[in-house]
Amino acid sequence: MPDKKGCDNGMNLGLKIKASLGDSEADILFTNARIINVFTGEIMPGSFAVTGGFFSGFGSYKAKKTVDLNNSFAVPGFIDAHVHIESSMACVTEFARAVFPRGTTCAVADPHEIANVLGKAGIDYMLESSKNQPIDIYFSLPSCVPASNMETSGARLSAEDLLPYINNERVVALAEMMNFPGVISCDQDVLAKITNSLKYKIPIDGHAPGLSGKNLYAYLAAGISSDHECTTVAEAKEKLSAGMHIMVREGTAAKNLSDLLPLVNEKNFHRIMWCTDDRHPDDLVTRGHIDSMVTEAIKYGLDPVMAIRMATINPATYFGLNLKGAMAPGRHADFVVFEDLYNPVIKGVYSRGFLLAENGAIKNEVKKPEPVSVAPAMNIEIDNIGFSVPYKSGRIKVIEIIPGQIITRQFLSSAKIVNGMAVSDISNDILKICVIERHKGSGNIGKGFVKGLGFKQGAIASSVAHDSHNIIVAGTNDEDMKAAVAAVIKMGGGLCAACDANVCGVLSLPIAGLMSDKTIEDINRDMKHLISITQSFGSSLIDPYMALSFLALPVIPELKITDKGLVDVNRFCIVELFNP
């Protein structure tokens, strides 16, 4: 089990000291390595010793075993500074099996997806199922469940609900504070969550897309210290200058690395780190994880050692993970080996000095934890759902998808009217979109229109709809939308594509309607099949399901949709579909 903030309950302190002095025999001596020193930026040729799962020191040591690294580079294990494991749609074991061979030995996970569905039971599930994995998984406590009051979630978590978790050895932060209006307006529960975090000296992650000027200053005055929502250099520079740490994000839907890389320089890189936030299985299987960000940054011209420091010591320092992030005496012997500094293809991944992954694969299969009952709520009667939108007057507000981003644009358009109803306008790529409440049986259904999916036929539906994870559906006609939603309900959660009122493909997500119990390869296969179906519908998006899932997130500008209707995020309020 990982140790929080440098607490060492693994190896006796006296034994560590004797091992570093060379008074006792080391477990393993690794020779012929080129060690990346993340403190100084130097490349140090030589040897290093490991005892009891910790680095003992550099140079010559007597050891029970010697491993020749053949002049390979050895760097600390990579750390993902902010990730929602649920977005992989895999259980924790499968997520670990996917990312550990790519060099990620540590991650700080925000379980707010499952917490929005199951509340404290969701957090407990993630804490329990993440034990005894090859990757050390720490957690940030979900600060905004729900993300706003403009949607219906499966649970609410107050400051009082979160307080018992703060002393958990694997809780290292308060997760992204999405409710920036609540911070600025001094909402009492929001301030209580922040105050508790400050009291227990854990950092508070931010979530403040586009926040600037005095509003930003007020947000920071509350004690919030990082942000992963920057999309431009100007935005990131303002936040960096005001004292924030910047997490550069490269997810499946939100890709910000290339846009933000010009920000990074010798003077400021120590305040910048990498995160994936949300990655779908295809990205993890084919593209990789933090290793892909390091490699891409190097190809864009960033100094390789700087890119590695941003993946290791920077997040370790920010979160106070004093046993992580560096190859140094007394720290966990978690490290990665590769041959080419400018094209770091991972050859071996070590945890506590043991080679657990080689050439992209886990050496020994990880035993899955005992299943925990996490049945999702599906309190919906499909026959009670109406998808029609009676036309009122004026033009309609339309959500416009921006490829590669999770922010949207809004614009006004004339409605296509058939028999007094506003319907999908396929020729102009304006499709109907609905969000159906699935937790409480309220019967709420938000209705709107979206541009950018590109469908000429069919519909898709999903129980993954950030952050409250109601059912979201978009399509060219009501019959296909109904068929897709019915399939999601029948599965107890998942993804579906439908056409001609028939189901064309599904991916079942029985764990809270968010995660599968299949292998990540099987999930990826089913996901690829679904995406190929959307391509046959006419979509050119890389992943329409990921794009769709963020259209329900009412804390990311500009226009979004929840079960309560359209949300103008800039004004933080529900707005009418029709603009008179």
N, C-alpha and C positions, 0 to 999 in steps of 0.2 A: 504494500500500500504506500502511495506517495506520502512524503512528509511535508508539512506546511511550513513555509517561511524559515527554512533552515533547521527546523527541529529534527534531531537525529535520534530516532528510536530503533535504528537498525544495527549499527556497529558500536561497540563500546569505545568511548572517546580515547581511553588509554591505549587500546589496541590500534586505533587509527594513528595515534602519535608514534607508537613504536614501529608501525609499518612504514610511515613516512621517513623515520630516522634510518630505516634499514636494519633495525635490531631484530626484526622478525622477517621470515621469508614471505615475499609477496605471492599472491595467488597466480598472477599472470604478468609477464613482462612483454609488452608490445614493442618490437624493434623495427628499425628502418621506416619510420613514419615521418611525414612532413606535417607537423602539428600547427594548426591555425590558432594563434594566441589572440583571443577576442578582446583581451584587455589592452594590448599594445598594438594590435594589427600586424604583428610579425608572423612570419612563417618559420617555425623552429624545427630543423631536422634533428631526429634523435629517437629516443626511446621513452616509454612511460610505463609505470607500474600500477596495477590495480589489485586491491586487497579488500575482501568483504564487500565488493560492489562499489567501492569508492576509489577515486584516483588517489594514489599515494605520493607520487612525485615523478620527476623527470630524470633521465640519465640511467646509470647502471644500478641495478638491484638484483639480488638473488631472488629467484622465483621458482615455484613449483612447475611452472609451464612457461614456454616462450612461444610467441606468435610473431612471425615475420610478416609485416605489412607491405613489404616489397616496394618501398618508396611511394606508397599511396598517401594521399592527403587524409588526415584525420581531423574532423571538426566536431564540435558539440552537436548533440541531437537537436533537430529543429523543433521550434515551439510555435504552435498556432495560437496567436494572441486572442482570437475571438472566433468561435465557431458554434454553430447550432448543429449538433450531430444529427438531429432529427431530419434536417434537410437532405441528408444522404439517403433518406428513406430506409436505411439499414439499422439494425439493432447495434448496440455499442460494440459487441464482439466483432461484427462484420466491418464496422467502420474502422476499428483498430487493425483488422487484418488487411484493410485496403491501404491505410496511410502509414503504418509502421514501416513496411518495406521501402517506402519512399523517403525515409529519414526522419519522419515526425515521431519523436519519442515523448513528447509532452504537448498537451493542449489545454487551453482554458475554455471550457464549454459553458454556454449560457442555455439552460434547459427551458427557456421560456415558451418554446413551442408546446411541449408536452404539459407544461404547467398551466397554460391557458386552457387546456382540455381537462386536465385531471387535478389541478391545484397541487397541494403538498404531496399527494400520492405520486404525482408525476416526477417531482424532484426526488422523492425517496426511491422511485424506480431507477432513475438515472444514477444516483449515488450507489445503489446496490449493484446494478448490472455492470458498472464500470470498474468494479474491484477486480484485482488479479488479471489485468490485461497487460499485454506487452508495452503499451503506451500508458504513461502516467496522465490521468485525466483529472484536472482540477475544475472547480466550478465557480462561476459568478452567479450570485443570487438574482433571479428575475425581479426586476424593479417595477415593472409595469404589466401586471396581470389584472385586468386587461390593459392593452396598450392605450386605450382611451375609453371614454364613456359613450362613444358613438358607435358601439358594436356590442354584441352579446357574446361573452366568453363562457367557457364551461366552469370557470372558477374566478375568484377574486383573492388576491394575496395582499394582506395589509402589512404594515410595519411589524405588528405584533406576530403575524403568522411567520414572518421571515426571521425574527430575532433568534429563535432556537437554533437556526442553522449557522449563524455567524461564527460560532466557535468550532464548527466541524473542521477537522484538520485539512479537508480538501476544498474548503470554501475560501477563495482568495480575493474576492471582489464583489461589489454590487454591480450587477449587469447594467447594460446600456439604459440610461435614463431617457426614455423616449418622450416622456411627458414634460417637454420643456415649457409649455405654458403653465403646467402645475408648479414647476420650479420657480418661474418668474413671478407667478401670482401668489407664491408662498402657501400652496396647498398643504394642510397640516400633515396628512398621511405621507405625502411625498417628502416633506422636510423631516419627518420622523425616520423614514428609511435612510435618508442621507445622514442624519445625526447619529443613528446607530452605527452606520458604517465608519464614520469619522471617529466615533468613540472607540471602536475596536480596531482602528488603524488599518482598514482595508481600503484599497483604491476604489473610486467610483467611476465606472466607465460611462462615457457620454454617447449620445445619439442626437446630433443636432444639425441635420442637413440644412445648409443655407443660413444658419444663424450667424448674425453679424452685429457689429457695433455694440451699443449698450445692452442689448438683449443678450448677446454673447457674454459680455462682461458679468452681467447679473447671474447667468448660468454658471460661469466659472467661480463666481464668488461663493456659490453654494458648496464648492469643494469638488466639483466634477473635473476629472483630470485627463480624459482621453476622448478621441472621436474616431470613428471608422467610416463616416458617411461623406467624407469630402469627395467631390467630383472634379474640382478644378484646383490648379496650383494657387490661385488667388485666395480661395476659401481656406485651403490647408495652411497657407502662409500666415493668414490672419490668426487662425487658431493656434498655430505653432508659436507665433510671436506673443500671443496672449498667455502662453504657458501650458498649452495642452500637449500631450503626447499624441502623435498621429499614427493610427493603424491604417496602412495602405491595404485596401481590400481588392481581392481578385476572386470573385465567386463565379457562379454560373450565369446568373442574371445581371449582376452588378460587377462590371470590370473597370477598375480605376487605376490599375498599375501604370499603364503607358501614359495616362494623362497626368499622373502625380509624380512620376519619376524625375522630371526636371526640378522638382522641389528639393531633392536630396543632394546634400553637399557635405564636405568635410566638417563644416561648422555645426550642422544640425542633425546629422544622421543618428546620433545617439538618442534622439527623442522620437525616432520613427521605427516602426516594426511592421511585420507582415501579418495579415490574417486572411482567411478564406470566407468567413461569415456563413455563406450558404453555397454548398456545392452538391450537385446531383451526382448519381453513381457513375454515369458515363465520364464525367470530368475526373472523378477520383480514379477510375480504372484506367483510362487512356491517357489523361493529361498529368495526373498526379496531384500533389498537395502543395505544401510549402516549398518543396523542392522545385516545383514548376515555376513558382514565383522568383526564387533565387536564380534559376537558369534564365528565365525571361529577362529579369533585370540586368543580368550580366550581358545578355545579347544586345540589350538597348544601350550598353556602354557603362553601366555602373561597375565600380571596382568590385571584384569578386569577394574580397575579404570584407568590404563594407556590407555587401549583400548578405553575407553569412552572419555578420555581427547583428544585423537587423532581424535575423531569424533565430538568434540564440540569446546572447547576453542582454540585448535590449528588453525583450519581454520578460526575461527572468528578473531583471532589475526592477522593472516597473511593478511587477506583481509581488516582489519580495520573495521570490523563489530562490533562496540562497544556496540550494543544493543543485541548481540547474543552470544551464546556459553557458558553461565554460568547462574546458578541460583543465582542472586545477585541483591541487591537493585538498581533500576533504569533501569534494563534490561527487555527486553520483557519476559513475563511469558509464554514462550514456553518450555514445558517439557514433559518427557516421564515417564511412570510408569510401573514397572515390579516387579516380586516377587523374582526371583532367580538371584543373581549377576553373577553366573557362567553359567547360561543358560537364558539370558535375553529375554524371550518371552514377546513381548510388549502387555500390557493389556489396556493401555489408552494413548492417545496422546492429549496434551492440547496446544491450541494456544491462546495467550493473556489471559490465565487463564480459557478458556472454553474447555470442553471436546468435541472434534470434531471427534474423532475416538476411537472405543472401540472394543477389541478382533478382530482386523484385518480388521475392516470395518469402512468406513466413516458413521457418524450418520445421516447426512443430505446430500442429493445429491447436488453436486455443479452445479450451473447453468452455462451452457456453454456460452461463449461469442458469440455475433453475428458473423456469418460466414464472413470471409474476403476473397475476391477473390484472390486465389493464384494458378491459373491454371499453371501447369508446361509446359515447352516447350517440344514438341515432334516433332522436325523438321527432321523427318526421313521418307524416302520412303522405305518400306521394300523390294520392288522389285529391288531397286538399290543396295542392300547390297549383297556383295559376301563374302562367308566365306572360300573359297578355299585358300590354301597356296601352290603356286608352289614351288617345290623343287629346290634349287639352288645347293649348294655343301656343304660338310662338315657335322658336327653335329649341332644339335639344342640346344639353351640355354633353359633350363627348369626351371620354377618357382616351388619350392617345398614347400608345406604347412607344417608348424610345428604345430601340434595340441596344442591348448591352448596358442598360441602366434600369434601376427600379423606380426612379423618379418618372413622372408622366407629365404630359402637357394636357391642357384642357382647351377646347375650342367649341364654338357654336356651329350647329349645322341644321339645315332644314331636315325635318323628319320625313321618312318615307311612310306614307299612310295607306293602309289597306283595310277597308271596311271599318273605318273609324279608329283603327289601332296603329300605333307606331311600331314598325317592324324592322327587321334587319335590312340594311341597304347594301346588298352584296356588291353591286357595281362600284360603290364608293368605299368598300372595305369598312363599313360601319355595322357591327354586329351587336345583337342584344346580349347583355350580360346580367346575371342575377346572382345574388348571394342569399342562401337559405339557411336560417338559423337551425342548428342541429342539436344543441345541448339541452335546452329548457323546454322544448315543445311550444314555444311562443307563437309559432306561425309567422314570424317576421320573414319578409322577403324584400330585399332591396333590388331595384330594377334600374338598369341604365343601358348605355351603349358604349362600345369600345372600338377604336380604330387601331389596326396594326397586326391583327392575327392573320389576315389574308385568306380566310376560308372562303371557298366557293360553294362548299356543301358541308353538312355534318355539324357536330357539336362535341365539345369536350367538357368534362366535369371532374372535380377533385375535392376531396375533404382536406387537402392541404391548402389553406388560404390564410396567410399571415395576417395577424398573429392569433386571432381567436379561432381560426380553423373551422369555420362553418363551411358549408358546401358552396363552392363557386362553380358556375357553369356559363359558358358562352357558346353561341352557335348561330347558324343561319336560319333556324326555324324552331318553333316551340316543340314539335314532336320529337325531334332529335335531342333537344335539351332535356325533355322529360325522360327519354329513354336512358340518357347518360346519368342523370341524377338517380333514377330508380336503381341502376346497377351499382352505384356507389353506396346507396343505402343498404341494398341487399348484401353487399360484401362486408358491411360494418366499417366501411371506410376504404378509400383507395382512389385510383384514377381510372377514367373511362373515356373511350371515344365511341361515338355512335353516328350512324348515318342511315337514312331511310327508316328511321325508328327502330333500327336494330343495333345491337352492341357489336362493335368491330374489334375491340381490344380492351383489356383491363390489366391493372396492377393492384392486387389486394394489399391493403395496409392495415392489418388487424390490430396493431399496437397503437391504440389511441387514434386510429385513423391517420397516423403519421408515418409509421414505420412498418417494415415487413419483417417476417421471421425467416425469410429465405436468405440464401447466400447473396453477396453483393454482385456476383456474376449473374445469377438468375434475375435479380432485380434489374441489372443493367440490360439484360436481354429483353425483358418485358418492356422496359422503358424505351429501348430502341425501337421495338415494334410499335409502341404507341406513337412515337415521334414520326416514324415512317408513315403511319396513318394520317397524321396531321399534315404531312407533306403532300399526301395524295389529296387532302382536302384543299390544298393550295397555299399552305403556310410556308414562308421562307425563314421563319424564326428558328434559331438553333434549338430552343427548348420552349415551346409554347406553354407547357404546363408550369414551368418555373416562372415565366412571364405572367401567366394568369394568377399564380398564387400571390404575387405581390400587389395585384390590383386591389386587394382587400385591406391593405395595410394603411390605416388612416393617419399615420405619423410621417409619411414620406410624400412630399409634394408631387403634383399639384392637386389633381383630382383623383379620388379613390372611391370605392364602393363597399359598403358593409351591409349587414342584414337590416340596418335602419335607414339605408338610402345612400345617396351620393354625399361625399364628404369633401368640402373645400378645405384642404389641409392648411393652406396659407392663412385662412381665416379661422380654422379649427372649429368648423360648424357644419351641420347637415344643411344641404341646399336642395332646392327643387330641381327635378330633371328638366322641366320646361322653363325656358327663359322668355317671358312675355315680350 
